[in-house]
Amino acid sequence: MLVHEYRFVMPLSPEEYKIGYLYTVLKSTASETGGGEGAQFLETRRCFEGRYRKKAYFLKEKAPTVVRRFIPKGEKLLHLNEESWNTFPTSETVLTTPSFMKDKFYIKIRSVVEEGREVEKNVFKLRGEELKKRVVEDVNIADIVSGRKNTVSPGDFLNGFKLCNAPEDFFFAGRNGS
């Protein structure tokens, strides 16, 4: 299992982040959809204290040329399903390829957003092998974008955490795990 965690420090309030996130998702979905490709919303409903969404992505012409050469005409091999549960400030998204790799390939992304500048060391409460395999990458958008490193109070910052899991054998097949 690949376990990769990204940590983002952003100069935003939770409300600004939520609005920006929803706008970006809807805008990118609309701009990438058309001509039989892009995203198709299959289901949207309330769940828990948030929303459940199921989408299908059709990516044949949007895939790199080298990948398209190996896909026979009319095949749905570049068809992704996305299921997401958004209960802000947490969410979970699972991507699968039902017509190609079936249950052998998936990417699971868990997200958490917290106020303040302090970074929780194990926000996803990982244990054992998963914690040992975790690779952490810090991305400090706040200092890069705002340049206000010491002029903003801790409550004006937001920490975003993304934990990505995927089957290791799929990505490292034939490479001896290196």
N, C-alpha and C positions, 0 to 999 in steps of 0.2 A: 504494500500500500504506500503510495506517495502521499506525504503530508506536508503541505506548504502553507505557511501563514504569512499574510501580508498585514502590516500595521501602518495605518495612515493617520497623521496628525493634520487636521484641517482647521482653518480659521473660520469656522461656521458654527451657528447654533443648531441644535437638533431640528428645529422647524425649517431653517434654511436648507439643511441637508435633505430632509424629507421631500420638500418641494422640488429641489434640484434633481434629486434621484428620480422621482416620478416623471418629471418633465423630460429628462434625458432618455429614460426607457421608452416613453411614448414617442418622442421625436425620432429616435434612432430606429424604432420598429417601423414607423411610417415611412421614413426615408429609404429604408432598405427593402421595402416590400413593393412588389409590382411585377408584372410579366410572368406570373406563375412562380415567382421566387420570393423569399423573405419569410416573414412570420405570419402565422395564422392563429388567431386566438380560438382555442377549442372550448375552453370553459373558464369562467370567472365567477367566483362566489365568495361569500363571507365564510370565514372559518376562525374558530377560536375568537381572538380579538383583532383579526386582521383579514387578509384576503388570500385565497388560493387561486392560482392561475395555471392553466395548462396551455402550452403553445406548441405548435409544430413549426420547424424551420425547414425550408426547402432551399438548398444552397448550391445546386449544380453549377450554374454559371458564375457564382460568387466564389467558388473554390479556386485555388491556384491552378493554372493550366496543367502543371505536371500531375496533379491529382485527377483532373477532368479527363485526361487521356486514358486513364485506366477504367473509367466508368462507362459501361455500355449505354448507348442511347436508350432513353426511356426508363432507366433504372432509378430506383429511389434510394440509392446507397448513401447519398448525402442528405439524408432526412434525419433531423434531430428532433427529439421531443424534450421539452422543458416543463418541469413541474416546479412551482415555487409557492412557498408559504411565507407571506410577509406579515409579520406581527411586530411592526416597528416598535422598538429599536433592534429587533432581531429578525433574521430571515434565513430561509434555507432554499436552495435551488438544486435540482438534480437534472442533469443532462444525460440522455441515453440515445442510442442509435438502434431503434427497434428492427429496422430492415437489414441491418448490416452485421453488427457484432452482437446483437441481442443483449443478453445480460452480462456479457464479458467486458463491455466497455461502459463506463459511466464517469461523470465528473460530478462530485457533490461539493457545493459551496455553501458554507455557513457564514453568516455575517452578524456582527454585533457593533452597535454604535454607542459610545459613552461620552458624556460631557467631561471636560477638564483636560489637563495636560499630562496627568499621571497615566502611565501605561500599565495595565494589568498584565502580569507575566504569564498567566495561564487562563485567559478569559473563557476558553472553551472547555476548561476542566478536563484536559486530556490526561490519560494515565498510561502507564506501562509502555508497550511497544510503540503506540501511536505518539506518545510524548517523546520517546527517544528518536523516532524517525523525523520528527517535525523540523523543518527548515524555516527560519524566521527571516523576513525581509522587511526592514523599516523604510517607509517612504514618508518624508516630512514635507508635505505640501504646504503647511503653514509657513515655514521659514522661506521656502522657495518662492511662493506666490506673493505673500503679503509683505515680507521684509519687516514685519512688526514683531520680531522675536521677543523683545522685552517690553513692548508698549501695550500689550493686550493682557487683560486679566485671564486667569486660568479658565473661568467659566465661558469665555468667548471661543474656546477651542473645542474640538470634537475629535475623539479617537475612533477610527473605523478599523475593524478587524475582519479579515476574510480568511477563512480556513478552507483550502482546496484539497480534496481527496480524490485519488484516481487509482485504478489498479496498476501496480508497478509492473506486472508481467506484460501488460499491453504496451507500455511505453519503452520497456527495455528488452523486448523479445529479441534474442539473437545477439545481445551485447554483453552478456555475462554480468548483468546487473550494474555495469559501470556507467 
